[in-house]
Amino acid sequence: MLAKRIIPCLDVLNGRTVKGINFLDLKDAGDISDLASRYSETGADELVFLDITASSEVRKTQSVWVGCVAAAVNIPFTVGGGITTEKDVEFLLKKGADKISVNSAALRCPELIGRLSYNFGKQCVVVAIDAREEDGVWQVYGKGGREKTGKELFSWAQEAEERGAGEILFTAMSQDGTRRGFACKTLARLTGKLGIPVIASGGAGKLADFYEVFDTGKADAALAAGVFHYGELTVGEVKEYLEGKGIPVRM
């Protein structure tokens, strides 16, 4: 069985790491380079960096921030925010990114997924999906959770896979920042429909949540932010706990 991955996430606004609840009420969580370095040194498997207002502000990811994080880590590093073309990806890879994450641009132009997969390899392409359950349907949102798209989570994830996505990063918007645990039943349904890895995001609050997301949710990786940023848990503590529960992790 492949080792499960623990992935801290840096949501970046104006050059600082921020964290909110349900994509709102953002608060400062620390310096991006300092946090990135800490996670790289303490056993994180990968790091995700998201320039969270790039798409809504119709701009590119701030390359200087990417360069700062790339210089601070020696682990795989995914960058998302404002990526719309092959040139954007080429530029970010040169800045130190290992993978890229597309969300709003892929929703507007699904063909982008296939173009990026063809040019850079599917292992480089993460399709991020932000969704919220409304009247029994998981509705997909774009532009950092600001715009309802009319797409449904499961069908959109399957289309993304068919078009060449290498991974899906699913954020349950209703769980984001709440510390109530991941949306495990939905994750289990999603992973059951896909043949590519699923990264779970939204809801990590305690050690047991990480066990549940792998055992019940069948996720391939768990992404978390606030519990790590504010020192409530460390990556090492999470991995030791999971290893003790029989979940394969890289120590």
C-alpha positions as CSV (number, residue, x, y, z in Angstrom):
1,M,0.0,0.0,0.0
2,L,1.3,3.4,-0.9
3,A,2.2,5.7,2.0
4,K,-0.4,8.4,2.8
5,R,0.8,12.0,2.5
6,I,0.5,14.8,5.0
7,I,0.5,18.2,3.2
8,P,0.5,21.6,4.9
9,C,-1.1,24.4,2.9
10,L,0.0,28.0,2.7
11,D,-3.0,30.2,1.7
12,V,-1.2,33.5,0.8
13,L,-2.6,37.0,0.7
14,N,-0.4,40.1,0.3
15,G,2.7,38.0,0.9
16,R,1.5,36.5,4.2
17,T,0.0,33.2,5.2
18,V,-3.6,33.5,6.2
19,K,-6.3,31.2,7.5
20,G,-10.1,31.7,7.7
21,I,-13.3,29.8,8.2
22,N,-15.4,28.7,5.3
23,F,-13.1,30.9,3.0
24,L,-14.0,34.0,5.0
25,D,-12.7,36.0,8.0
26,L,-9.1,35.6,7.0
27,K,-6.5,36.1,9.8
28,D,-2.7,36.3,9.6
29,A,-1.0,33.0,10.3
30,G,2.7,33.8,9.7
31,D,5.5,34.4,7.3
32,I,5.4,32.2,4.2
33,S,9.1,31.4,4.2
34,D,9.3,30.6,7.9
35,L,6.3,28.3,7.7
36,A,7.5,26.6,4.6
37,S,11.0,25.9,6.1
38,R,9.4,24.5,9.3
39,Y,7.3,22.1,7.4
40,S,10.1,21.0,5.1
41,E,12.3,20.3,8.1
42,T,9.7,18.5,10.2
43,G,8.5,15.7,7.9
44,A,5.9,17.2,5.6
45,D,5.6,15.1,2.4
46,E,4.7,18.0,0.2
47,L,3.7,21.6,0.4
48,V,0.8,23.4,-1.3
49,F,1.0,27.2,-1.9
50,L,-2.2,29.0,-3.0
51,D,-2.3,32.6,-4.0
52,I,-5.9,32.8,-3.0
53,T,-7.0,36.1,-4.6
54,A,-5.1,35.7,-7.9
55,S,-8.1,34.4,-9.9
56,S,-10.7,36.8,-8.4
57,E,-8.3,39.7,-9.0
58,V,-7.6,38.4,-12.6
59,R,-3.8,38.4,-12.1
60,K,-1.0,35.9,-12.1
61,T,0.5,34.2,-9.0
62,Q,3.1,36.5,-7.4
63,S,6.4,34.9,-8.5
64,V,8.4,36.6,-5.8
65,W,6.4,34.7,-3.2
66,V,6.9,31.4,-5.0
67,G,10.6,32.0,-5.2
68,C,10.8,32.6,-1.4
69,V,9.0,29.4,-0.6
70,A,11.0,27.3,-3.2
71,A,14.2,28.5,-1.6
72,A,13.0,27.4,1.8
73,V,12.0,23.8,1.1
74,N,13.4,20.5,-0.2
75,I,10.1,18.7,-0.6
76,P,7.7,18.7,-3.6
77,F,5.9,22.0,-3.9
78,T,2.6,22.7,-5.6
79,V,1.6,26.2,-6.7
80,G,-1.9,27.4,-7.5
81,G,-3.6,30.7,-8.2
82,G,-4.2,32.6,-11.5
83,I,-2.7,29.9,-13.7
84,T,-4.3,30.1,-17.2
85,T,-1.7,29.2,-19.8
86,E,1.2,26.9,-20.5
87,K,3.5,29.9,-20.2
88,D,2.3,30.4,-16.6
89,V,3.2,26.8,-15.8
90,E,6.6,27.0,-17.5
91,F,7.4,30.1,-15.5
92,L,6.4,28.7,-12.2
93,L,8.3,25.5,-12.7
94,K,11.4,27.5,-13.4
95,K,10.7,29.4,-10.2
96,G,10.9,26.1,-8.3
97,A,7.4,24.6,-8.3
98,D,7.1,20.8,-8.9
99,K,3.4,20.8,-9.6
100,I,0.7,23.3,-10.4
101,S,-2.9,23.5,-9.3
102,V,-5.7,24.9,-11.5
103,N,-9.2,25.6,-10.4
104,S,-11.1,28.6,-11.9
105,A,-9.2,28.5,-15.2
106,A,-10.1,24.8,-15.7
107,L,-13.7,25.5,-14.9
108,R,-13.8,28.2,-17.6
109,C,-11.8,26.2,-20.1
110,P,-11.7,22.5,-19.3
111,E,-9.5,21.9,-22.4
112,L,-6.7,23.6,-20.4
113,I,-6.3,20.4,-18.3
114,G,-5.5,18.3,-21.3
115,R,-3.1,20.9,-22.7
116,L,-1.1,21.1,-19.4
117,S,-1.1,17.4,-19.0
118,Y,0.2,16.9,-22.6
119,N,2.9,19.6,-22.2
120,F,4.1,18.9,-18.7
121,G,2.9,15.4,-17.8
122,K,-0.2,14.5,-15.8
123,Q,1.9,14.1,-12.6
124,C,2.4,17.9,-12.7
125,V,-1.3,18.8,-13.0
126,V,-3.5,19.0,-9.9
127,V,-7.1,20.1,-10.4
128,A,-8.5,21.8,-7.3
129,I,-12.2,21.6,-6.6
130,D,-13.9,23.8,-4.0
131,A,-17.5,22.5,-3.3
132,R,-20.3,22.9,-0.9
133,E,-23.3,20.6,-0.3
134,E,-26.5,22.4,-1.1
135,D,-29.9,20.6,-1.0
136,G,-28.2,17.3,-1.3
137,V,-26.0,18.3,-4.2
138,W,-22.3,19.1,-4.0
139,Q,-22.0,22.4,-5.9
140,V,-18.7,23.5,-7.3
141,Y,-17.5,27.0,-6.8
142,G,-14.8,29.0,-8.6
143,K,-12.8,32.2,-7.9
144,G,-11.8,31.2,-4.4
145,G,-15.3,30.1,-3.4
146,R,-16.9,33.3,-4.6
147,E,-18.6,32.1,-7.8
148,K,-21.1,29.3,-8.1
149,T,-20.4,27.4,-11.4
150,G,-23.4,25.1,-11.8
151,K,-21.1,22.1,-12.0
152,E,-21.4,19.1,-9.6
153,L,-18.5,17.7,-7.7
154,F,-18.4,14.1,-8.8
155,S,-19.1,14.6,-12.5
156,W,-16.6,17.5,-12.7
157,A,-13.9,15.4,-10.9
158,Q,-14.4,12.6,-13.3
159,E,-14.2,14.9,-16.3
160,A,-11.0,16.4,-14.9
161,E,-9.5,12.9,-14.7
162,E,-10.6,12.1,-18.2
163,R,-9.0,15.3,-19.5
164,G,-5.6,14.5,-17.9
165,A,-5.6,15.6,-14.3
166,G,-3.0,13.7,-12.2
167,E,-4.6,14.5,-8.8
168,I,-7.7,16.0,-7.4
169,L,-7.5,18.5,-4.5
170,F,-11.0,18.5,-3.0
171,T,-11.9,21.2,-0.4
172,A,-15.2,20.8,1.4
173,M,-16.1,24.5,1.8
174,S,-18.5,23.9,4.7
175,Q,-15.7,22.2,6.7
176,D,-12.9,24.7,5.9
177,G,-11.4,26.1,9.1
178,T,-14.1,24.6,11.3
179,R,-11.9,21.8,12.9
180,R,-14.9,19.5,12.7
181,G,-13.2,16.8,10.6
182,F,-13.0,16.1,6.9
183,A,-16.1,15.3,4.8
184,C,-15.2,11.6,4.9
185,K,-18.4,10.1,3.4
186,T,-18.2,12.4,0.4
187,L,-14.5,11.7,0.1
188,A,-15.1,7.9,0.1
189,R,-17.6,8.4,-2.7
190,L,-15.2,10.6,-4.6
191,T,-12.2,8.3,-4.3
192,G,-14.5,5.4,-5.3
193,K,-15.3,7.1,-8.6
194,L,-11.7,8.1,-9.5
195,G,-8.5,6.3,-10.5
196,I,-6.2,9.1,-9.6
197,P,-5.1,10.3,-6.1
198,V,-7.4,12.5,-4.1
199,I,-6.1,15.1,-1.6
200,A,-8.6,15.9,1.1
201,S,-8.9,19.5,2.4
202,G,-11.1,21.2,4.9
203,G,-11.8,20.3,8.5
204,A,-8.6,19.0,10.2
205,G,-8.8,19.7,13.9
206,K,-7.4,16.7,15.9
207,L,-5.4,13.6,15.4
208,A,-8.4,11.4,15.0
209,D,-9.5,13.4,12.0
210,F,-6.4,12.4,10.1
211,Y,-7.0,8.7,10.8
212,E,-10.7,9.0,9.7
213,V,-9.8,10.8,6.4
214,F,-7.6,7.8,5.4
215,D,-9.6,5.0,7.0
216,T,-13.1,6.1,6.2
217,G,-12.5,8.7,3.5
218,K,-10.0,6.6,1.6
219,A,-8.1,9.8,0.7
220,D,-4.5,9.5,-0.6
221,A,-3.3,12.6,1.1
222,A,-4.6,15.0,3.8
223,L,-4.1,18.7,3.5
224,A,-4.2,21.0,6.6
225,A,-3.4,24.5,7.5
226,G,-4.5,26.1,10.8
227,V,-3.7,23.2,13.1
228,F,-0.1,23.2,11.8
229,H,0.3,27.0,11.4
230,Y,-0.7,27.7,15.0
231,G,1.2,24.8,16.5
232,E,-1.7,22.8,17.7
233,L,-0.3,19.7,16.0
234,T,2.9,19.0,14.2
235,V,3.4,16.9,11.1
236,G,5.6,14.6,13.2
237,E,2.8,14.0,15.8
238,V,0.3,13.3,13.1
239,K,2.6,10.7,11.4
240,E,3.5,9.0,14.7
241,Y,-0.2,8.7,15.5
242,L,-1.1,7.4,12.1
243,E,1.7,4.8,12.2
244,G,0.5,3.6,15.5
245,K,-3.0,3.2,14.0
246,G,-1.6,1.1,11.1
247,I,-1.8,3.8,8.4
248,P,1.3,3.7,6.2
249,V,3.2,7.0,6.3
250,R,6.8,8.1,5.5
251,M,8.6,8.7,8.8
